[in-house]
Amino acid sequence: MLLICNFVSPDSPEYRELARKGYLIKKKGKDESAILNLWNGQSACYDLTNPAALIISFLY
């Protein structure tokens, strides 16, 4: 079984790199990454409609 976590912590170096490359879901009408409030804190989510982000999600 392969489990892919498509969330990344906004206080991590990975988040900063992914946001810079545009690989995260953006806020509607804005050019900034959307931050989701989840049960265990905040996270950003890979934009899996972006083929480049999909490939990168396997590498992290």
C-alpha positions, -999 to 999 in steps of 0.1 A, spaced: 0 0 0 12 35 -8 0 64 13 5 99 0 1 128 24 -9 158 4 -6 183 33 24 203 44 30 223 75 32 261 68 61 265 92 84 241 73 111 247 47 92 224 23 61 247 25 82 277 15 97 259 -14 64 245 -26 46 279 -22 74 296 -42 70 271 -70 32 275 -70 26 238 -61 0 245 -33 -37 253 -36 -43 290 -36 -69 312 -19 -98 320 -42 -90 351 -62 -55 355 -46 -20 346 -54 -12 331 -20 -14 296 -6 -46 286 13 -40 275 49 -64 249 62 -74 245 98 -73 208 106 -78 188 138 -40 188 144 -31 223 134 -27 242 102 -17 228 68 -14 237 32 -24 212 5 -6 203 -27 -25 214 -58 -30 179 -73 -44 195 -105 -9 207 -113 10 178 -129 43 192 -116 30 193 -80 17 158 -83 51 145 -92 68 165 -64 43 151 -39 59 117 -44 93 130 -36 86 146 -2 
